[in-house]
Amino acid sequence: MKTKNQAAAGPCSFVLNIVTYYDIVVTVEPKRKALSEANAQLLGASSKLETVMQYVAEIEQKLAKLTISRHVADHQRKLNPKEIGSGAGDDGGTSWALRQRFGV
């Protein structure tokens, strides 16, 4: 009887290992698919982020140029407020004083 039990132990062990393998595959396969989908979404989001970051960099460069030109213009107006008029009889000083007063 002992030899029959030993002979049956091999197939039983095989069946138990197959069942364990199946349980692992059933558990792991959906996680692999989810990981694959998450990586695809991450890749898409990363490319969108890169595009947005490039756009922001371009906008910041434009802002820097405009800020510099505004500071230069403000500095010129401070040095020569009467030379920069509206052309309609305004000496420029009044409008400059109002701009400074209202922070424009």
Buried (B, 14 or more C-beta within 10 A) or exposed (E): EEEEEEEEEEEEEEEEEEEEEEEEEEEEEEEEEEEEEEEEEEEEEEEEEEEEEEEEEEEEEEEEEEEEEEEEEEEEBEEEBEEBBEEEEEEBEEBBEEEEEEEE
